[in-house]
Amino acid sequence: MADQSVKVLVADKHTWASTSSATSGKRGVELLKAIESVTRSIVKDNISFESDRHLLGAAPEQQQRLLKAVLDQQWPGIEEYGEEFFKVYAAASRRQQFTRAYVRKALETLDHGFSTFDRNLIYYASLVNDAYDCWYKAWAKAVQGNATAKQLAQDDKEGKVPKELFNHYTIISTSPDGQYTQAPYAAAFPAEIGKIVSIFDEWIAEMSKVEAEDTAVKADYLDYLKQYRTCLAETDIDRLEDEWRILDEKWMRIRYWIQIVHDIEYGYGDPLRTKVSPEFSIRLQDQDYAAENATIAKIQDVMVEYFQKREGQLAKEGIGALKKSLAAIYYLPFQCGVNLYFRFSGQSIPNRSEVRQAEGVKIYFDPVSTAAREESARELAARVLADPARNSIDTVGTIVWHVAAHEIGHAIYGLDAVKDAIRVSTKTLLEEPRAELTALHTMRLLLPAGLLTEADVQGAVASFMLQDLRRFQMFDSSATRPYTVSAMACWKRAADLGYITLDTHNKVTIDDSKVLAFLDESSRVFETILDAEDRSDGPTIEKVLADMEAAETAPIVKFLIDELFTKERSKGA
């Protein structure tokens, strides 16, 4: 389906009228949810999207693989950054364009329930999203699948990459004489970023005209958008890091129920794991989860109490950020950029340690992404578990007891604080395993705090383990490699302690009597990392990562890879 056809379909009176009952009477976030549901159904079943559904072939399993990627951001069996990858990405982009076009029409024609200021945020965010998809495709082709990327990967292993090439906002290429060169994003992608900048110009101009109930919020947003535009258009390499740092600082000052999130994550796409991926989103705090948000706040209090007792300098420097951090469950009405391929279940941002210490962090939880991942995890668990009754994964429970502590844990002792003592790749590869260990360590703390019973802990840890099965299914994914490293180490640790075993039929069994021993050992590894950070002990941190990566040879890990890794690509499926 051509991109222009997406707009035509939305404009079609019959299509709009046939879906009006689903949106009738809905206002605010509920209207956006209804639109997402309606457009999802059309993409899944309507003849208009049949050509997209057949991109990987007409067989039911091929269509299902395509729909999992397009609708749920689940990409097993699709080779990263190959020809198929970009075909599927284009289909995923059209699905999101379709939703965004519906949202814009609703904002133009329906009693949508948003204030003039909020409407401005949502409307222009949708336009920026459209443009970001084009940029991400160009960016991904520039950082992967070419001779420069292969050489960078090899040189990084040998420590040969010049330090200046680790700038977060440049594209590296190779000159005719074989030397590395780099260019700011604005210079590397003038057409793609030029279009985004022009939308920002219009957005800023229109926002300046609208009324806002809270004039301070409007002023903060205008200040932020102007700085965002400056960052996107910057062509001076020497100014890039400072300009984006200033953007992080201005962004942290925005305390509003609707949040814009800019390009902020790195480590998930390029061979150096240092380039920030094109990512832009709008997020609305979801009042359907008020009770869960209150529990997350209690978990945060337990974590603050633990870190206050640590005597290291990083604890003293980070406790303020941990206390000031804002954590809540949000709704994302549409996605773009890297989020079409790798959608976060939770985020704790910004990543810059100096901004975190001064301003704290913002922590976002996404129940839609979490639910999609859980469905996949349940399917995988059914294949390997001896007892089907243990296949119990709850979406809201996952966010509260697992993802919350993981993301809050990023707010303190982040490896960025010891970046001069470790390799750049180590910082990226170990930060997610460190946060996963934070979650396990926190489960151990919640038991004496009275927030979890022993039975609750048994269920939460089992759920944690089963969710890791997705990492073995996409074992060769570079984007999710940090999480795969964590999963391998976690399953080896569990097997070594007898918490996880294989029965005589090669099925996974879980021994709840060993769960506390597993948590104790996980806490030991966690505190080994924290203690090493306090000492700026790079060799110990490097060894922790090396031990985690070595878990690939453990029998339980090899078994899971053999059982779950989707080796077949869709051409041969």
C-alpha positions as CSV (number, residue, x, y, z in Angstrom):
1,M,0.0,0.0,0.0
2,A,1.5,3.3,-1.1
3,D,2.1,6.0,1.6
4,Q,-0.2,8.4,-0.3
5,S,-3.0,5.7,-0.3
6,V,-2.9,5.8,3.5
7,K,-4.1,9.4,3.4
8,V,-6.6,8.6,0.8
9,L,-8.1,5.8,2.9
10,V,-8.5,8.1,5.9
11,A,-10.2,10.7,3.7
12,D,-12.6,8.1,2.3
13,K,-16.0,9.0,3.7
14,H,-17.2,5.3,3.7
15,T,-14.2,4.2,5.8
16,W,-14.6,7.1,8.2
17,A,-18.3,6.5,8.6
18,S,-18.0,2.8,9.1
19,T,-15.7,3.3,12.1
20,S,-17.6,6.2,13.7
21,S,-19.5,4.0,16.1
22,A,-16.2,2.9,17.7
23,T,-15.2,6.5,18.4
24,S,-18.6,7.9,19.2
25,G,-18.8,9.6,22.6
26,K,-15.1,9.0,23.3
27,R,-13.0,12.0,24.4
28,G,-9.4,12.6,25.4
29,V,-7.2,9.5,25.9
30,E,-10.1,7.2,25.4
31,L,-10.7,8.6,21.9
32,L,-7.0,8.0,21.0
33,K,-7.2,4.4,22.3
34,A,-10.4,3.9,20.2
35,I,-8.7,5.2,17.1
36,E,-5.7,2.9,17.7
37,S,-8.0,-0.1,18.0
38,V,-10.0,0.8,14.9
39,T,-6.9,1.3,12.7
40,R,-5.3,-1.8,14.1
41,S,-8.4,-3.9,13.0
42,I,-8.3,-2.3,9.5
43,V,-4.6,-3.1,9.0
44,K,-5.2,-6.6,10.2
45,D,-8.3,-7.5,8.2
46,N,-9.2,-4.8,5.6
47,I,-8.6,-5.4,1.9
48,S,-6.8,-2.1,1.7
49,F,-3.8,-3.5,3.5
50,E,-3.7,-6.9,1.9
51,S,-0.6,-6.2,-0.1
52,D,1.3,-5.2,3.1
53,R,0.1,-8.4,4.8
54,H,1.5,-10.5,2.0
55,L,5.0,-8.8,2.0
56,L,6.6,-11.9,3.5
57,G,4.4,-14.3,1.6
58,A,0.8,-15.5,1.5
59,A,1.1,-18.4,3.9
60,P,-0.7,-17.8,7.2
61,E,2.5,-18.1,9.2
62,Q,4.2,-15.6,7.0
63,Q,1.3,-13.1,7.4
64,Q,1.4,-13.7,11.1
65,R,5.1,-12.9,11.3
66,L,4.4,-9.7,9.4
67,L,1.5,-8.6,11.6
68,K,3.5,-9.3,14.8
69,A,6.1,-6.8,13.5
70,V,3.7,-4.2,12.2
71,L,1.2,-4.3,15.0
72,D,3.2,-5.3,18.1
73,Q,6.8,-4.5,17.3
74,Q,7.8,-8.2,17.6
75,W,10.3,-9.0,14.9
76,P,11.5,-12.6,15.3
77,G,12.5,-14.3,12.0
78,I,13.2,-11.0,10.2
79,E,16.9,-10.4,9.6
80,E,18.1,-7.1,11.0
81,Y,18.8,-4.4,8.4
82,G,18.4,-6.6,5.4
83,E,16.1,-6.1,2.4
84,E,13.2,-7.7,4.2
85,F,13.8,-5.6,7.3
86,F,13.2,-2.4,5.4
87,K,10.2,-3.7,3.6
88,V,8.6,-4.7,6.9
89,Y,9.6,-1.4,8.4
90,A,7.9,0.5,5.6
91,A,4.7,-1.5,6.3
92,A,5.0,-0.7,10.0
93,S,5.4,3.0,9.1
94,R,2.3,2.9,6.9
95,R,0.3,1.4,9.8
96,Q,1.4,4.2,12.1
97,Q,0.8,6.9,9.4
98,F,-2.7,5.5,9.1
99,T,-3.3,5.9,12.8
100,R,-1.8,9.4,12.9
101,A,-3.9,10.5,9.9
102,Y,-7.1,9.3,11.8
103,V,-6.0,11.2,14.9
104,R,-5.5,14.4,12.9
105,K,-8.9,14.0,11.3
106,A,-10.5,13.4,14.7
107,L,-8.8,16.5,16.1
108,E,-10.1,18.5,13.2
109,T,-13.7,17.2,13.1
110,L,-14.8,15.6,16.4
111,D,-15.5,16.8,20.0
112,H,-12.1,15.4,21.0
113,G,-12.0,16.7,24.6
114,F,-8.5,18.1,24.5
115,S,-7.6,21.8,25.3
116,T,-6.3,23.9,22.5
117,F,-2.8,23.6,23.8
118,D,-3.0,19.8,24.2
119,R,-4.5,19.5,20.7
120,N,-1.5,21.5,19.4
121,L,0.9,19.1,21.1
122,I,-0.8,16.0,19.7
123,Y,-1.4,17.3,16.2
124,Y,2.1,18.5,15.5
125,A,3.7,15.5,17.2
126,S,1.9,13.3,14.7
127,L,3.4,15.3,11.8
128,V,6.9,15.0,13.3
129,N,6.3,11.3,13.6
130,D,5.6,11.0,9.9
131,A,8.9,12.7,9.0
132,Y,10.9,10.7,11.6
133,D,10.2,7.4,9.9
134,C,12.0,8.6,6.7
135,W,14.9,9.7,8.8
136,Y,15.2,6.4,10.7
137,K,15.3,4.4,7.5
138,A,18.1,6.5,6.1
139,W,19.9,6.4,9.5
140,A,19.7,2.6,9.8
141,K,21.1,2.1,6.3
142,A,24.0,4.5,7.2
143,V,25.0,2.7,10.4
144,Q,24.5,-0.9,9.5
145,G,25.0,-3.3,6.6
146,N,27.9,-1.6,4.9
147,A,31.7,-1.8,4.7
148,T,32.2,1.0,7.2
149,A,30.0,-0.7,9.8
150,K,31.9,-4.0,9.5
151,Q,35.3,-2.2,9.8
152,L,34.1,-0.2,12.8
153,A,32.9,-3.4,14.6
154,Q,36.3,-5.0,14.1
155,D,38.3,-2.0,15.0
156,D,36.2,-1.5,18.2
157,K,37.0,-5.0,19.3
158,E,40.7,-4.2,18.9
159,G,40.4,-0.8,20.5
160,K,41.4,1.1,17.4
161,V,38.4,3.5,17.0
162,P,39.5,7.1,17.7
163,K,37.7,8.6,20.7
164,E,36.2,11.5,18.8
165,L,34.1,9.1,16.7
166,F,32.1,8.1,19.7
167,N,30.1,11.4,19.4
168,H,26.4,10.5,19.9
169,Y,25.1,12.6,17.0
170,T,27.4,11.9,14.0
171,I,27.5,9.4,11.1
172,I,30.8,7.8,10.4
173,S,31.9,7.0,6.9
174,T,35.2,6.0,5.2
175,S,37.2,8.2,2.9
176,P,38.7,6.9,-0.4
177,D,42.1,6.5,1.4
178,G,40.5,4.3,4.1
179,Q,40.3,6.9,6.9
180,Y,37.3,7.4,9.1
181,T,35.4,10.7,8.7
182,Q,32.2,11.8,10.5
183,A,29.4,14.3,9.9
184,P,26.6,15.7,12.1
185,Y,23.2,14.2,11.5
186,A,22.0,17.5,9.9
187,A,24.8,17.3,7.3
188,A,24.5,13.5,6.7
189,F,20.7,13.7,6.2
190,P,19.9,17.2,4.9
191,A,16.6,16.3,3.2
192,E,15.2,14.2,6.0
193,I,16.2,16.5,8.9
194,G,15.3,19.6,6.8
195,K,11.7,18.4,6.6
196,I,11.6,17.8,10.3
197,V,13.0,21.2,11.1
198,S,10.4,22.9,8.8
199,I,7.6,21.1,10.8
200,F,9.2,22.4,14.0
201,D,9.2,25.9,12.6
202,E,5.4,25.7,12.0
203,W,4.8,24.0,15.3
204,I,6.6,26.7,17.3
205,A,4.8,29.5,15.4
206,E,1.3,27.9,16.0
207,M,2.0,27.1,19.6
208,S,3.0,30.7,20.2
209,K,-0.6,31.7,19.2
210,V,-2.6,29.2,21.2
211,E,-3.9,29.8,24.7
212,A,-2.8,27.6,27.6
213,E,-4.3,27.3,31.0
214,D,-0.8,27.1,32.5
215,T,1.3,29.7,30.8
216,A,4.5,28.4,32.5
217,V,4.0,25.0,30.9
218,K,3.6,26.7,27.5
219,A,6.7,28.8,28.0
220,D,8.7,25.7,29.0
221,Y,7.4,23.8,25.9
222,L,8.3,26.6,23.6
223,D,11.7,26.9,25.1
224,Y,12.2,23.1,24.7
225,L,10.9,23.0,21.1
226,K,13.2,25.9,20.0
227,Q,16.2,24.1,21.5
228,Y,15.1,20.8,19.9
229,R,15.1,22.5,16.5
230,T,18.5,24.0,17.2
231,C,19.9,20.5,18.0
232,L,18.4,18.9,14.9
233,A,19.8,21.6,12.6
234,E,23.3,21.8,14.3
235,T,26.2,21.2,11.9
236,D,29.1,22.1,14.1
237,I,30.4,18.8,15.6
238,D,32.1,20.6,18.5
239,R,28.7,21.9,19.6
240,L,26.6,18.8,19.3
241,E,27.0,17.2,22.7
242,D,26.5,20.6,24.5
243,E,23.4,21.5,22.5
244,W,21.8,18.1,23.2
245,R,22.7,18.3,26.9
246,I,21.0,21.7,27.1
247,L,17.9,20.1,25.5
248,D,17.9,17.3,28.1
249,E,18.0,20.0,30.8
250,K,15.1,22.0,29.3
251,W,13.1,18.8,28.8
252,M,13.5,17.9,32.5
253,R,11.8,21.1,33.5
254,I,8.6,20.1,31.7
255,R,6.3,18.6,34.3
256,Y,3.1,18.1,32.4
257,W,0.7,15.2,31.9
258,I,1.5,15.2,28.2
259,Q,5.2,14.5,27.5
260,I,7.3,14.8,24.3
261,V,10.3,12.5,24.3
262,H,13.2,13.3,21.9
263,D,16.1,11.3,20.5
264,I,17.7,10.1,23.7
265,E,18.6,6.4,23.6
266,Y,21.9,5.0,22.2
267,G,23.4,1.5,22.0
268,Y,20.6,-0.2,20.1
269,G,21.6,0.2,16.4
270,D,25.1,1.0,15.5
271,P,28.2,-1.2,15.8
272,L,29.8,1.2,18.3
273,R,26.6,1.2,20.4
274,T,27.0,4.9,20.9
275,K,24.9,6.7,18.2
276,V,21.6,8.1,19.3
277,S,18.8,6.5,17.3
278,P,16.1,8.7,15.6
279,E,13.2,8.5,18.1
280,F,10.4,10.9,18.8
281,S,7.2,10.2,20.8
282,I,4.3,11.8,22.6
283,R,3.1,10.2,25.8
284,L,0.0,10.9,27.9
285,Q,-0.3,9.9,31.5
286,D,-2.9,7.2,31.8
287,Q,-5.3,7.7,34.7
288,D,-6.6,4.1,34.3
289,Y,-3.5,3.1,36.3
290,A,-3.7,5.4,39.2
291,A,-3.5,2.6,41.8
292,E,-0.5,1.0,40.1
293,N,1.3,4.4,39.9
294,A,0.8,4.7,43.7
295,T,2.4,1.3,44.3
296,I,5.3,2.2,42.1
297,A,5.9,5.3,44.3
298,K,6.1,3.0,47.3
299,I,8.6,0.8,45.5
300,Q,10.6,3.9,44.8
301,D,10.6,4.7,48.5
302,V,12.0,1.3,49.4
303,M,14.8,1.8,46.9
304,V,15.6,5.2,48.2
305,E,15.9,3.7,51.7
306,Y,18.4,1.1,50.5
307,F,20.6,3.5,48.5
308,Q,20.6,6.0,51.4
309,K,22.4,3.3,53.5
310,R,25.2,2.9,51.0
311,E,28.3,5.0,51.8
312,G,29.9,5.3,48.3
313,Q,30.1,8.6,46.6
314,L,27.9,7.6,43.7
315,A,25.1,6.8,46.3
316,K,25.5,10.3,47.8
317,E,25.5,11.9,44.3
318,G,22.6,9.9,43.0
319,I,20.1,9.8,45.9
320,G,18.8,13.3,45.0
321,A,18.1,12.2,41.4
322,L,16.4,9.0,42.7
323,K,14.1,11.1,45.0
324,K,13.3,13.6,42.3
325,S,12.5,11.0,39.6
326,L,9.0,11.0,38.2
327,A,7.6,7.6,37.4
328,A,4.2,6.7,35.9
329,I,2.3,4.6,33.3
330,Y,1.7,6.4,30.0
331,Y,-0.2,5.8,26.8
332,L,1.5,6.2,23.5
333,P,-1.0,6.8,20.7
334,F,1.5,6.3,17.9
335,Q,5.1,5.5,17.3
336,C,7.9,6.2,14.8
337,G,11.6,5.8,14.2
338,V,13.4,3.1,16.1
339,N,10.3,2.5,18.2
340,L,8.7,0.6,15.2
341,Y,11.4,-2.0,15.6
342,F,12.3,-1.8,19.3
343,R,9.6,-0.4,21.5
344,F,10.5,0.1,25.1
345,S,8.4,-1.4,27.9
346,G,9.9,1.2,30.2
347,Q,12.4,4.0,30.0
348,S,14.5,5.9,32.5
349,I,15.9,9.0,30.9
350,P,17.9,11.1,30.2
351,N,21.1,9.1,30.2
352,R,23.6,11.9,30.9
353,S,24.8,11.4,34.5
354,E,25.3,15.2,35.0
355,V,21.7,15.9,34.0
356,R,20.4,13.1,36.2
357,Q,22.3,14.3,39.2
358,A,21.0,17.9,38.8
359,E,17.5,17.3,37.6
360,G,16.5,13.6,38.3
361,V,15.0,11.4,35.6
362,K,11.6,10.7,34.0
363,I,10.5,7.1,34.0
364,Y,7.9,5.9,31.6
365,F,6.0,2.6,31.6
366,D,4.2,1.4,28.5
367,P,1.5,-1.3,29.2
368,V,0.7,-1.8,25.5
369,S,4.3,-2.7,24.7
370,T,4.5,-4.9,27.8
371,A,1.3,-6.8,26.9
372,A,2.6,-7.5,23.4
373,R,5.9,-8.9,24.8
374,E,4.0,-11.0,27.4
375,E,1.9,-12.7,24.7
376,S,5.1,-13.7,23.0
377,A,6.7,-14.8,26.2
378,R,3.7,-17.0,27.1
379,E,3.8,-18.7,23.7
380,L,7.5,-19.5,24.3
381,A,7.0,-20.6,27.8
382,A,4.3,-23.1,26.7
383,R,7.0,-24.7,24.5
384,V,9.6,-25.3,27.2
385,L,7.7,-25.5,30.6
386,A,7.1,-28.9,32.2
387,D,4.1,-27.6,34.1
388,P,1.7,-25.4,32.1
389,A,0.3,-24.0,35.3
390,R,3.5,-22.1,35.8
391,N,2.9,-20.1,32.6
392,S,1.6,-17.1,34.5
393,I,2.6,-13.7,33.3
394,D,0.6,-10.6,34.2
395,T,1.0,-7.3,32.3
396,V,0.3,-4.9,35.1
397,G,2.2,-7.1,37.6
398,T,5.2,-7.0,35.3
399,I,5.3,-3.2,35.2
400,V,4.9,-2.8,38.9
401,W,7.2,-5.6,40.3
402,H,9.7,-5.9,37.5
403,V,9.9,-3.0,35.0
404,A,9.4,-0.3,37.7
405,A,12.5,-1.2,39.7
406,H,14.5,-1.8,36.6
407,E,13.8,1.7,35.3
408,I,14.1,3.5,38.6
409,G,17.4,1.7,39.0
410,H,18.7,3.5,36.0
411,A,18.4,6.7,38.0
412,I,21.3,5.9,40.3
413,Y,24.7,4.1,39.8
414,G,24.3,4.3,36.0
415,L,27.5,3.1,34.3
416,D,27.8,6.5,32.6
417,A,29.3,7.6,36.0
418,V,32.4,5.4,35.4
419,K,32.6,5.7,31.7
420,D,36.3,6.7,31.8
421,A,37.1,3.4,33.6
422,I,35.4,1.0,31.2
423,R,35.0,0.5,27.4
424,V,32.2,2.3,25.7
425,S,30.7,-1.0,24.6
426,T,30.8,-2.3,28.2
427,K,28.8,0.7,29.4
428,T,26.1,-0.1,27.0
429,L,26.1,-3.9,27.2
430,L,26.2,-4.0,31.0
431,E,23.8,-1.1,31.9
432,E,20.6,-3.1,31.1
433,P,21.8,-6.3,32.9
434,R,22.7,-4.0,35.9
435,A,19.1,-2.6,35.8
436,E,17.7,-6.1,35.6
437,L,19.7,-7.0,38.7
438,T,18.3,-3.9,40.4
439,A,14.8,-5.4,39.8
440,L,15.7,-8.8,41.3
441,H,17.5,-7.1,44.2
442,T,14.4,-4.9,44.8
443,M,12.1,-7.9,44.9
444,R,14.2,-9.2,47.7
445,L,13.8,-5.9,49.5
446,L,10.0,-5.8,49.0
447,L,9.6,-9.0,51.0
448,P,10.6,-7.6,54.4
449,A,9.0,-4.2,53.5
450,G,5.7,-6.0,53.4
451,L,4.9,-5.1,49.8
452,L,5.2,-8.7,48.6
453,T,4.5,-12.0,50.3
454,E,6.8,-15.0,49.7
455,A,4.2,-16.4,47.3
456,D,4.1,-13.1,45.5
457,V,7.9,-13.2,45.2
458,Q,7.8,-16.8,43.8
459,G,5.3,-15.7,41.1
460,A,7.1,-12.4,40.3
461,V,10.5,-14.1,39.9
462,A,9.1,-17.0,37.8
463,S,7.4,-14.4,35.6
464,F,10.7,-12.5,35.3
465,M,12.5,-15.6,34.1
466,L,9.8,-16.6,31.6
467,Q,9.8,-13.1,30.0
468,D,13.5,-13.6,29.3
469,L,12.7,-16.4,26.9
470,R,12.0,-13.7,24.2
471,R,15.8,-12.9,24.3
472,F,16.7,-16.5,23.2
473,Q,14.1,-16.3,20.4
474,M,15.9,-13.2,18.9
475,F,19.3,-14.4,20.0
476,D,21.2,-12.7,17.1
477,S,19.6,-9.3,17.5
478,S,22.1,-6.5,17.9
479,A,19.4,-4.1,19.1
480,T,18.5,-6.3,22.1
481,R,22.0,-7.7,22.8
482,P,22.3,-6.1,26.3
483,Y,19.0,-7.8,27.3
484,T,20.2,-11.1,25.9
485,V,23.4,-10.9,27.9
486,S,21.3,-10.4,31.0
487,A,19.0,-13.3,30.1
488,M,21.9,-15.7,29.6
489,A,23.5,-14.8,32.9
490,C,20.2,-15.0,34.7
491,W,19.3,-18.4,33.5
492,K,22.8,-19.8,34.1
493,R,22.7,-18.4,37.7
494,A,19.3,-20.0,38.2
495,A,20.5,-23.3,36.8
496,D,23.6,-23.3,38.9
497,L,21.5,-22.9,42.1
498,G,18.9,-25.5,41.1
499,Y,16.1,-22.9,40.9
500,I,15.8,-23.9,37.2
501,T,16.3,-27.5,36.0
502,L,15.5,-29.7,33.0
503,D,13.4,-32.8,33.7
504,T,13.9,-36.2,32.0
505,H,11.8,-34.9,29.1
506,N,13.9,-31.8,28.6
507,K,11.3,-29.5,30.0
508,V,12.0,-26.6,32.3
509,T,11.0,-27.0,35.9
510,I,11.0,-24.2,38.6
511,D,11.8,-25.0,42.2
512,D,10.2,-22.3,44.4
513,S,12.2,-23.5,47.4
514,K,15.3,-22.1,45.7
515,V,13.9,-18.7,44.8
516,L,15.4,-16.8,47.8
517,A,18.8,-18.4,47.2
518,F,18.5,-17.2,43.6
519,L,17.7,-13.7,44.7
520,D,20.5,-13.7,47.2
521,E,23.0,-14.6,44.5
522,S,21.6,-12.0,42.1
523,S,22.0,-9.4,44.9
524,R,25.6,-10.4,45.4
525,V,26.3,-9.8,41.7
526,F,24.4,-6.6,41.8
527,E,26.4,-5.2,44.7
528,T,29.6,-6.4,43.2
529,I,28.9,-3.9,40.3
530,L,27.9,-1.1,42.7
531,D,31.0,-1.6,44.9
532,A,33.2,-1.6,41.8
533,E,31.6,1.6,40.6
534,D,32.3,3.2,43.9
535,R,36.0,2.3,43.5
536,S,36.0,3.2,39.7
537,D,37.3,-0.4,39.4
538,G,37.0,-0.9,35.6
539,P,38.6,-4.3,35.6
540,T,36.1,-5.8,38.0
541,I,33.2,-4.3,36.0
542,E,34.7,-5.7,32.7
543,K,35.0,-9.1,34.4
544,V,31.3,-9.1,35.5
545,L,30.3,-8.5,31.8
546,A,32.8,-11.1,30.6
547,D,31.3,-13.7,33.0
548,M,27.8,-12.8,31.8
549,E,28.7,-13.2,28.1
550,A,30.5,-16.5,28.9
551,A,27.1,-17.9,30.1
552,E,26.4,-18.5,26.4
553,T,28.2,-21.9,26.8
554,A,26.1,-23.0,29.8
555,P,24.0,-26.1,29.1
556,I,20.7,-24.4,30.0
557,V,21.5,-21.4,27.8
558,K,22.5,-23.7,24.8
559,F,19.3,-25.6,25.3
560,L,17.1,-22.5,25.2
561,I,18.9,-21.2,22.1
562,D,18.4,-24.5,20.3
563,E,14.8,-24.6,21.3
564,L,13.7,-21.0,20.7
565,F,16.0,-19.2,18.4
566,T,14.2,-18.4,15.2
567,K,16.9,-19.3,12.7
568,E,14.5,-19.5,9.8
569,R,14.1,-16.3,7.9
570,S,10.7,-15.6,6.3
571,K,11.9,-16.4,2.7
572,G,12.4,-20.0,3.7
573,A,9.5,-20.2,6.0
